[in-house]
Amino acid sequence: MAFKTPKKLVIGAIIAVTSVGGMAFAAGGGVMGDYKMKHPDWSFNGAFGTYDRAAAQRGYQVYREVCAACHSLKYVAFRHLGDEGAPFYLEDFPNPSDNPYVKNFAADWSVEDIDSETGDIIERTGIPADYFPPIFPNDAAARASNGGSLPPDLSSMVKARSNGADYLYNLLTAYDSPKPAGLEITPGLHWNPVMEGGKIAMANPLSDELVTYEPTEMMDYGELKLVDPPVATVEQMASDLTQFLAWTADPKLEQRKSIGLMTIIYLLILSVLLFFSYKRVWRNVEH
């Protein structure tokens, strides 16, 4: 006997799902005023999506020159930047610790360590095995340097927010949008319609040509070529940074999608084989 779902139950389920989706978005940031959320066509979306390597490389540059003044990447090691599928992966260096880009990036940071002879705390040059060091020694120091607000770690930011990529991109590009009449911004806070309440402790971090993009090395039919970078507008830097932070939040995305595709193909082939096996085994049996 077929089971029929009551119409009221179906309507109730739809309302519940819609309400949950709305609450999840509000947790990521409540849009205020006349601002309309932008939804870029991210390369990593969809079943066959992949990261834009050139954009993610530029995004690392934006992080290093702008965001790293306050925000950490504590769940990312320098060697991860050279893993397969990562922004700076090179086929000639399957071991990311040998990757010259990774070595240079690590050497650009100072890492806190302990002297093996004296036991004293020292600072040394970073190596590929190190994780990105904290920007501040502790939360109290971070709050003291940022007007009482604690800058969040950016490692998982894109996954930690509802519609994380869109949320981050809009957060970075919405500072100049018109402010609703009557809304008062207290000292130490800034207007941003993407934040719940329209107030954020972080001042606008981006401005046109704030960074100077360097040409990107890309493989073209087996030949390494330099690709001229785009103009570093606010929108371009926000997009590039989002690409990079999308990778830090989900570095195995491409591998998972590849395995998922192969699994689906395998199951389709298996289903066909099972169907013909069934037809052959039961060919002389009346149904």
N, C-alpha and C positions, 0 to 999 in steps of 0.2 A: 504494500500500500504506500503510495507516494505521500510524503509529508509536506504539507503546505504551511509556509511561514506566515503568520498573521501580518496583515499590512501595517498595523500599529507598531508591531515589533520591528519591522524593517525601517519604518520612518524614525522610530526611536533610536535605532542603531546608527542611522545616517546622521541624526542630530548630534549624537554622542561623539561620533568620529570627528564631525565638523568642529565641535566645541573643543575637543582635545587638540586638534590641529591649530585652532586659534590661540589656545593657551600656550602651546609650544612656541608659536611665533612671538607672542608677547614676551615670553621669557627671554628670547633672543634680542628683543628691542622693540619698543612700541613706536610706530611711525606717528609723528605729530605734524600739525600744520598742513600745508598743501603739498608736502613732499611726496613724490611717487617713487616707490621702490624700483630700481633698475635690475633687470635680470639678464646679465650678459650670457652669451652662448659659450659656456665653459667647455674647453676641449676634453676635460676628464669626465663629463657627464655622459650618460648612456651606457648601453651594454658594451660598446666597443670603444669607449672613451679612453684617451691616453693623456698624459701630461705634456704640456708644451715646454720642451726642454729649454729653448732659448728664453722664454718668458720666465721660467723658474730660475734660470741663472741670473737674469736681471733682478728678479725678486730677492735673491740672496743679497745682491749688492744693495738694494734698498733696505733690507733688514740690517745689514752690517753698518751702513752709513747713517741710518736714521733711527730705526726701531731699537737697535741694540744699546742705545743710550739708557733705556729704561726696562726693556722687555727681554726676558731670558728665553732660551730654548733648551731647557734642562733635560728633555727626553731624547735629544738628538746628539749623536756623537759625530765628530768631524768625518770619520771614516764612512758614515752613512751617506754622505754627500757623493761618494764615489761608488756606491753599490749599484748593481745592475738595476736599471730603471730609474736611478736617481739623476738629478740635474747635471751632475758632472761626471757621469760614468764614461769611462774610456775602455774600449775593447782590449787595448794593448795592456791594460793594467787590471786584470781580473781581481787581484788583491787590492782593495781600495786604499790600503795603507801605503801602497807604492805609487798611487796616483799623484802626480805633481801638483794638481790643483788642490787636492786634499791636504797635502803637506804644506802648501803655501797658506791655505786658510787657517790651518791649525797654528802655524807659526805666527799668525797675525794676532793671536790671543795670548794673554797671560793666564796661567792656570795655577791655582793654589795647591801646594803639595807639602810634604813633610820631609825634612832633611833626614836621611837614613842614619847619619852619624850623630847628629846633635838632637834630633827630635823636634827641632824648631820648625815653625811654619814658614815656608818660603814661597816665592813665586818663580815659576819657570815658564819657558816657552812651551806652548801646546804641541802635542803630537797627535797623529790621526786617531789613536785609541781613546783620547780624552773626549769627554762630553763637553758641550758648550758650557762654560763656567757661569755661575750666577753673576748677575750684574751688580747686586748689592749683597753684603755679607749676611744680612738677615732681613726679615719683614719690617722690623722697626726702622732700620736704616732706609729701606725702600720707601716707607711712608714718610719719613722725615724729609726725604729728598723730593717728594712729589705731593706736598701740601696735604699730607694725611691719607692720601689714596694709595692703594697697593697695585702697582702695574701687574697685570696677569701674565703668566707664562704663555708664550704663543705656540708651543709645540703642538697642542691639540685644539687650538682655537677654532679652526674650521669645523671640526667635529663636535665641539662643545656647544655650539650655537645652532639653533634651528635655522635651516637654510644657510649654513655657515658661510659658504663662499659669497653668496649674495649679500648677506649681512655685513661681512667684513668690507667688501667693496663699497657698499653704500655708506657704511660708517665713515670711511676715509674720504669719500667724495661729497658728503652732504653738509659740510660745515658752512658753506657759503649760501645755503638755501635760506629763503626769507623766514624770519622768526615771527611767530604769531603775536599779534598785538596783545599787550598786557602781561606777557610772560616775563617774569623777572628772573634774571640769572645772578645768583649770589657770587661774590668774589671767590675766585679759585675754581669756578665751574665755567663751562663753555656750552654754547648752544649747539646741539646736534639732534635733528629730528628723528634719527634712527634709534637713539637711546630712549629707554622708557623714561618718560617725564621730560625728555628733550634736553637733559643736562648731563654733561660728561666732564670728568676732571682733566682729561687729556686735551691739551690745546691742539689745534690743527697741525698735524705733523708734516704735511706735505705742501709743497708749492711748486709751481712749474720750474723745471730744470734745476731742482734742488740737488739732484745727482747727475753726474756725467756718465751716461752709459758708454761702455766700451764695446767694440765689435765682438760679436759672438762667433766662436769656432763651431762649425757644424760640418758633419760628414755629408758629402754629396757624391753619390756613386763611388764610394770608397776613397774619395779625396777630401782632405780637410781644407775647408774654405772659411774665410772671414766674412761674416754677414753684418752689414751696416745696421746699427741699432735704431730703433724708433726715437722720436722726440720724447723726452722725459716730462710729459705733462702729468698733472695730478691723476687723471683717469688712467693713463698708461702705467704709472708707478703703482697705483692701487691694484690694477689688474695683475701686474707682474708679481707683486707681493702676495696677492691672493693665490696665484698659481704655486708659488713657493711654499706657502703655509698649508695649502691643500695637500702638497706632497708630504710635508713633515707630519701632518695629521694622519695620513694614510699612505705610507711609503710602498706598501705591497698591493696597491689597488690594481695595477696593470697585471701583475701575476695572478691575482685572484680572478680577474675577468678572463684571462687566458685559460686558466684551469676550468672555470665555469663553462666556457665555450666548448672546450674539448670534452667535458663531461656530458654536455647536452648532445653533442655529435655522437658520442659513444652510446648514450641511451637510445638515440634514434635508430642507430644501426642495430643495437641489441633488440629493440622492439620489432624491427622488420624481420630479423632472423627468427625471433620467437613466434611471430605470426606465421611465417612459412613453415616452421617446425610444427606448429599446432595443426596447420592445414594438412601436412603430410602424415603426422601420426594418427589423426582422426579422420583421414580421408574415406575410410570404408565403414565408418560408424554413422548411422543415421542420427540427425539432431532433431 
